[in-house]
Amino acid sequence: MAYDVIVLGSGPGGYPTAIRASQLGFKVAIVEKENLGGICLNWGCIPTKALLKSAEVSNYIQHADAYGINASGEADFGAVIKRSRGVADKMSKGVQFLMKKNKIDVIMGFGKIVGKGKLEITDKEGNKQIQEAKNIVIVTGARSRVLPNLPQDGKKVIGYREALVLPEKPKSMIVVGSGAIGTEFAYFYHSMGVKITQIEFMPRIVPVEDEDISKELEKQFKKIGIEVLTSSSVESVDTTGAGVKAHVKKADGSFIDIEADILLSATGIVANVEGIGLEEIGIKLDRDRIVVDQFQQTNVEGFYAVGDCTPHQSLAHKASKEGINAAEHIAFKAGKLAHAPEGIDYNNIPGCTYCTPEIASVGFTEAKAKEAGYELKVGKFPFIASGKATAAGATEGFVKVIYDAKYGELLGVHMIGHGVTDMIAEAVLGRKLETTGHEVLNAIHPHPTMSEAFKEATAMAYGEATDI
């Protein structure tokens, strides 16, 4: 075998897999059909955060007088997009450096499994080569889901990739879907001065979040002028005119037509599992996801799968940890590690949405905790009562904590507000260490900070609040 490990895909699940395998003493190659770093670095997490930073700066300028500063300025849409692409390019080059540093062979092309331990790789010119490995890790990611009633033409009806590189700013946009992707783009384009209508099929936006978070975000979006339609669906689109016309069924069963320059379809993702040889080798699928065990092993010996092409959350940090676990399990089987990696607790993976106000959450929602049979202590601390938030001019939102009333176990934490995506890690670590409400109360948090809201919310849950 030429390699010990070949990783198919170089996204945030793929390149950590390759690096960890190399660290463990394996000869490793990574196969990538487009750009190192995959969707996350090139067309997802990273460039969207660059856009959202530009939106934040623009909003600061627009409201500079609230901070006692006279400032004015209009966003240069082309420059904003260019900066985003530059950030993505820099991060992709960083992955190239990491591959060289860790002595990982990079093979550019489309990989297809053609037998036990065999991968056929076709480059852009159509040239083919066969590479062999004792272990193949499939990290092929996912792409924008295309619905029959929302066919994407890449111009008037677009997916997230086109939304990142629009040649000019539209005057109006319909955003279908209110998951992280739809919500972040809705906020970004609104901040650039685009009239936004966001349509969500479920009864509330960001429907995977705690209900209180959904209510607060909808309130904040409507406050800044984003039109939100919930329990609504786009039945059809007409692109024959200058823009796009969406035929929308509303919550009450009535129909309306909404016109805009562009419609962004952000209705979820579908795994990239077609055409890569899974059926030929007998690897099991559950719908469009590869079935794996706690160590990311498929049902076929020597084949692992990681990230968005497997079950559970479609998140970069989840994929990275799965990839590291896969590499360590390969090492464990080869006698290079003394123990198998610890399985992932998928109920302790944080989710973040980077609109303004930001959203961050981990663990049970209040509804799910009740469904699981827990008696609860719930506390909520609004940022309007926070000295740091008031000084920062960022009083929107709150921190909500959910504890088991019997044992004090921290069941869930849900945040909406300025910078909360950087605050949620405390809750993740606390849940990992099986912390209790009293331990949180006895851990002194710095003042004045946004992060002390976690302790203050806990005090609210236990009837010990002194600051509200």
C-alpha positions in Angstrom: 0.0 0.0 0.0 1.4 3.4 -1.0 -0.2 5.2 2.0 -1.4 4.3 5.4 -4.2 6.9 5.2 -5.8 8.8 2.3 -8.3 11.5 3.2 -10.9 12.3 0.6 -11.8 16.0 1.1 -9.8 18.8 2.7 -12.4 20.8 4.6 -12.5 21.3 8.4 -13.1 17.6 8.8 -10.5 16.5 6.3 -7.4 18.5 6.9 -7.4 17.9 10.7 -7.8 14.2 10.0 -4.8 14.2 7.8 -2.7 16.2 10.2 -3.5 14.1 13.2 -2.8 10.9 11.2 0.6 12.3 10.2 1.3 13.3 13.8 0.6 9.7 14.8 3.3 8.4 12.4 1.3 7.5 9.3 2.1 8.2 5.7 -0.8 10.4 4.6 -2.3 11.9 1.4 -5.2 14.2 1.0 -7.4 14.4 -2.1 -9.2 17.7 -3.0 -11.2 18.5 -6.1 -11.3 22.3 -5.8 -9.5 24.3 -3.0 -7.8 23.2 0.2 -9.9 24.0 3.1 -13.1 22.9 1.5 -16.4 24.7 1.6 -15.9 26.1 5.1 -12.7 28.0 4.4 -13.6 29.0 0.8 -17.3 29.2 0.5 -18.8 28.9 4.0 -17.8 29.7 7.6 -14.8 31.9 7.0 -15.8 34.2 4.1 -19.3 34.8 5.6 -17.7 35.9 8.8 -15.6 38.4 6.8 -18.8 39.7 5.3 -20.4 40.0 8.7 -17.5 41.9 10.1 -17.9 44.4 7.3 -21.6 44.6 8.2 -20.7 45.2 11.9 -18.3 48.0 10.9 -20.9 49.6 8.7 -23.5 49.5 11.5 -21.0 51.1 13.9 -20.5 53.9 11.4 -24.2 54.4 10.9 -24.8 54.6 14.6 -21.6 56.4 15.6 -23.5 59.3 17.1 -24.7 56.9 19.9 -21.1 56.7 21.0 -20.6 60.4 20.9 -18.6 60.3 17.6 -19.4 62.0 14.3 -18.7 59.6 11.4 -20.2 58.8 8.1 -19.5 56.5 5.3 -21.1 54.2 2.7 -20.2 50.6 2.2 -18.3 49.8 -1.0 -20.1 46.5 -1.8 -17.4 45.4 -4.3 -14.7 46.1 -1.8 -16.6 44.2 0.9 -16.9 41.1 -1.3 -13.2 41.4 -2.4 -12.1 41.5 1.3 -14.1 38.4 2.0 -12.5 36.5 -0.9 -9.1 37.6 0.3 -9.7 36.3 3.8 -10.8 32.9 2.3 -7.8 32.8 0.0 -5.4 33.5 2.9 -7.0 30.7 5.0 -6.7 28.3 2.1 -3.0 29.1 1.7 -2.7 28.4 5.5 -4.0 24.9 4.9 -1.4 24.5 2.1 1.3 25.4 4.6 0.0 22.9 7.2 0.1 20.1 4.6 3.7 20.9 3.8 4.6 21.2 7.5 3.1 17.8 8.3 4.5 16.1 5.2 1.1 15.3 3.8 0.9 14.7 0.0 -1.8 16.8 -1.7 -3.4 15.3 -4.7 -5.8 17.6 -6.6 -8.7 15.9 -8.3 -12.0 14.1 -7.9 -11.7 10.9 -5.9 -13.8 7.8 -6.4 -13.5 4.5 -4.5 -12.8 1.7 -6.9 -12.1 -1.2 -4.6 -10.7 -2.2 -1.2 -8.2 0.5 -0.3 -8.2 1.9 -3.8 -9.0 5.4 -4.9 -9.3 6.6 -8.5 -8.4 10.3 -8.8 -9.4 12.3 -11.9 -7.8 15.7 -12.3 -9.2 18.7 -14.2 -7.7 17.6 -17.4 -9.3 14.2 -17.2 -6.1 12.3 -16.3 -6.7 9.4 -13.9 -4.5 7.8 -11.3 -5.0 5.0 -8.8 -3.8 5.5 -5.2 -3.9 2.9 -2.5 -4.1 3.0 1.2 -4.8 0.8 4.2 -7.4 3.3 5.4 -9.6 5.7 3.4 -11.4 8.5 5.3 -14.4 10.0 3.4 -14.9 13.7 4.1 -16.8 14.9 1.1 -19.0 17.5 2.8 -22.3 18.8 1.5 -23.8 21.4 -0.9 -26.8 23.6 -1.0 -30.1 21.8 -1.2 -32.0 22.5 -4.4 -35.8 22.2 -4.0 -38.1 21.4 -7.0 -40.1 24.6 -6.5 -36.9 26.7 -6.2 -34.7 25.7 -9.1 -31.4 27.7 -8.9 -30.2 29.4 -12.0 -27.3 31.0 -10.3 -28.4 34.5 -11.2 -31.9 35.3 -10.0 -32.4 32.2 -7.8 -29.1 31.5 -6.0 -27.5 29.4 -3.3 -24.9 30.4 -0.7 -21.9 30.3 -3.1 -23.4 32.9 -5.4 -24.5 35.0 -2.4 -20.8 35.3 -1.5 -19.7 36.8 -4.8 -22.6 38.8 -6.2 -21.1 41.2 -8.8 -23.3 44.1 -7.6 -25.5 44.8 -4.7 -29.2 44.1 -5.3 -31.9 46.5 -4.1 -34.0 43.7 -2.7 -33.7 40.1 -1.8 -36.0 37.2 -0.7 -34.2 34.8 1.7 -35.9 31.4 1.9 -34.9 29.6 5.1 -33.8 30.9 8.5 -31.1 28.4 9.6 -27.7 29.8 10.2 -26.9 30.3 6.5 -30.2 32.1 5.7 -30.1 34.2 8.8 -26.5 35.4 8.4 -27.1 36.4 4.8 -30.3 38.1 5.6 -28.6 40.2 8.2 -25.5 40.9 6.0 -27.5 42.1 3.0 -29.8 44.1 5.2 -26.7 45.9 6.6 -25.6 46.6 3.1 -28.9 48.4 2.5 -30.8 45.7 0.7 -34.5 45.3 1.4 -34.9 41.8 2.9 -37.9 39.5 3.2 -37.1 36.3 5.1 -39.4 33.4 4.7 -39.5 30.4 7.0 -41.6 27.2 6.6 -41.5 26.5 10.4 -43.6 28.5 12.9 -40.5 30.4 14.0 -37.1 31.5 12.7 -33.9 29.7 13.7 -36.2 26.8 14.5 -33.6 24.5 16.1 -32.9 27.1 18.8 -34.8 27.5 22.1 -38.1 29.2 21.5 -37.1 32.3 23.5 -34.1 32.8 21.2 -36.3 32.6 18.1 -38.7 35.2 19.6 -35.9 37.6 20.4 -34.2 37.3 17.1 -37.5 37.9 15.2 -38.2 40.9 17.4 -34.7 42.3 16.7 -34.9 41.6 12.9 -38.3 43.3 12.6 -36.9 46.2 14.7 -34.2 46.9 12.1 -36.5 46.5 9.1 -36.2 42.9 8.0 -39.6 41.5 7.0 -40.1 38.0 8.5 -42.8 35.6 7.4 -43.0 32.3 9.4 -45.2 29.3 8.8 -44.9 30.3 5.1 -43.6 28.6 2.0 -42.6 29.6 -1.5 -44.8 27.6 -3.8 -43.2 28.7 -7.1 -41.0 31.3 -8.6 -41.2 33.3 -11.8 -37.9 34.6 -13.2 -39.2 35.8 -16.6 -39.3 39.5 -15.6 -36.4 41.8 -14.6 -36.1 40.1 -11.2 -37.9 37.2 -9.4 -41.5 36.9 -8.3 -42.2 34.4 -5.4 -45.6 33.0 -5.0 -45.9 32.5 -1.2 -48.4 30.6 0.9 -48.8 32.4 4.2 -49.6 31.0 7.7 -53.3 31.8 7.3 -53.5 29.8 4.0 -53.7 32.9 1.8 -51.3 33.6 -1.1 -49.2 36.7 -1.9 -46.6 37.5 -4.6 -43.3 39.0 -3.4 -41.0 40.6 -5.9 -37.3 41.1 -5.5 -34.1 41.4 -7.6 -32.8 38.1 -6.2 -34.0 35.1 -4.2 -31.5 33.2 -2.0 -32.5 29.6 -1.3 -31.1 28.6 2.1 -33.2 25.6 2.8 -30.5 23.3 4.0 -27.8 21.1 2.6 -27.4 17.7 1.0 -24.4 15.4 1.5 -22.0 14.8 -1.3 -22.2 11.0 -1.5 -23.1 10.5 -5.2 -20.5 9.2 -7.7 -17.8 8.4 -5.2 -18.1 4.6 -5.3 -20.0 4.0 -2.0 -22.6 1.6 -3.5 -19.9 -0.4 -5.4 -18.0 -1.1 -2.2 -21.1 -1.7 -0.1 -20.9 1.3 2.3 -24.2 1.8 4.0 -26.2 5.0 3.7 -29.1 6.4 5.7 -30.8 8.7 3.1 -27.9 10.9 2.1 -25.6 10.3 5.1 -23.0 7.6 5.5 -23.7 5.3 8.5 -20.8 5.3 11.0 -20.1 4.0 14.5 -18.7 6.0 17.5 -15.2 5.9 16.0 -16.4 7.1 12.5 -16.0 3.6 11.0 -18.3 2.6 8.2 -19.6 -0.9 7.9 -16.7 -1.7 5.5 -13.3 -2.4 7.1 -10.7 0.2 6.3 -13.3 3.0 5.4 -14.1 5.8 7.7 -16.4 8.9 7.2 -16.4 12.3 8.8 -18.3 15.5 8.8 -21.4 16.7 6.8 -21.6 13.4 4.8 -22.3 11.6 8.1 -25.2 12.0 10.6 -25.7 14.6 13.3 -25.0 18.4 13.1 -23.4 19.9 10.0 -20.8 22.0 11.8 -17.2 22.6 11.1 -16.0 22.0 14.7 -18.0 18.8 14.9 -16.3 17.5 11.7 -12.8 18.4 13.0 -13.3 16.4 16.2 -14.7 13.5 14.2 -11.7 13.6 12.0 -9.3 13.5 14.9 -11.2 10.6 16.4 -11.0 8.7 13.1 -7.2 9.2 12.9 -6.8 8.2 16.5 -8.9 5.1 16.1 -6.8 4.1 13.1 -3.8 4.5 15.3 -5.3 2.5 18.1 -6.0 -0.4 15.8 -2.4 -0.2 14.5 -1.0 -0.2 18.0 0.2 3.4 17.9 -2.2 4.5 20.7 -2.9 2.7 23.9 -6.6 3.5 24.0 -9.4 4.2 21.6 -10.6 7.8 21.3 -13.6 9.0 23.4 -16.9 9.0 21.6 -18.6 12.4 20.9 -21.5 13.6 23.0 -23.6 15.2 20.2 -25.7 17.0 22.7 -22.7 18.9 23.9 -21.7 20.5 20.5 -22.3 24.3 20.4 -24.2 25.9 17.6 -23.5 29.5 16.6 -25.2 32.0 14.3 -23.2 35.1 13.5 -25.9 37.7 12.7 -26.4 40.6 15.0 -27.3 39.9 17.7 -25.3 36.7 17.7 -26.8 33.4 18.8 -25.0 30.6 20.6 -26.4 27.5 22.3 -25.5 24.1 23.7 -27.4 21.2 25.2 -31.1 20.9 25.8 -33.7 23.5 24.9 -36.2 24.1 27.6 -38.8 22.2 25.6 -36.5 19.2 25.0 -35.5 19.1 28.6 -39.1 18.9 29.7 -39.7 16.2 27.1 -36.8 14.2 28.6 -38.6 14.3 32.0 -36.4 16.7 33.9 -37.8 19.1 36.5 -36.1 22.4 35.7 -34.6 25.5 37.2 -34.5 28.1 34.5 -32.9 31.5 34.7 -32.7 34.4 32.2 -30.5 37.4 32.5 -31.1 40.3 30.0 -28.1 42.2 28.7 -29.9 45.4 29.4 -29.1 44.8 33.0 -25.4 44.3 32.2 -23.0 47.2 32.9 -20.6 46.0 30.1 -23.4 45.6 27.6 -24.7 49.1 28.4 -21.3 50.6 28.1 -20.8 48.8 24.8 -24.2 49.9 23.5 -25.1 46.3 23.0 -28.0 45.7 25.3 -30.1 43.4 23.0 -30.6 39.8 24.1 -30.0 37.6 27.1 -28.5 34.5 28.5 -30.8 31.7 29.4 -29.7 28.7 31.5 -31.5 25.4 32.2 -30.6 23.2 35.2 -31.9 20.0 36.5 -33.8 20.9 39.7 -32.9 17.7 41.4 -29.2 17.4 41.0 -28.2 20.8 39.7 -26.9 19.5 36.4 -26.4 22.1 33.7 -28.7 20.9 30.9 -28.6 23.7 28.4 -27.4 27.3 27.8 -28.9 29.6 25.2 -27.5 33.0 24.4 -28.4 35.9 22.1 -26.4 39.1 22.1 -23.2 40.8 21.3 -20.2 38.4 21.3 -22.0 35.4 22.6 -20.4 33.0 20.1 -17.2 33.6 22.1 -18.9 33.1 25.4 -20.6 29.7 24.8 -17.4 27.7 25.3 -17.7 28.1 29.1 -21.0 26.3 29.0 -19.6 23.6 26.8 -16.7 23.0 29.2 -19.0 23.2 32.2 -21.3 20.5 30.7 -18.3 18.3 29.8 -17.1 18.5 33.4 -20.7 17.9 34.7 -20.8 21.2 36.5 -23.7 22.2 38.7 -25.5 25.4 39.3 -23.9 26.0 42.7 -20.4 25.5 41.2 -21.2 28.1 38.6 -22.4 30.5 41.3 -19.2 29.9 43.3 -16.9 30.5 40.3 -16.2 34.2 40.4 -16.7 35.8 37.0 -15.0 39.1 36.1 -16.9 42.3 36.2 -17.8 44.2 34.1 -18.0 41.6 31.3 -20.6 40.2 29.0 -19.6 36.7 30.2 -20.7 37.3 33.8 -24.3 37.1 32.4 -23.9 33.3 32.5 -23.4 33.5 36.3 -26.1 36.1 36.7 -28.6 33.9 34.7 -27.7 31.0 37.1 -28.4 33.2 40.1 -31.8 34.0 38.6 -32.5 30.3 38.3 -31.6 29.7 41.9 -33.4 32.8 43.3 -30.1 34.5 44.3 -29.9 37.3 41.8 -28.5 40.6 43.1 -28.1 42.6 39.9 -31.7 42.5 38.6 
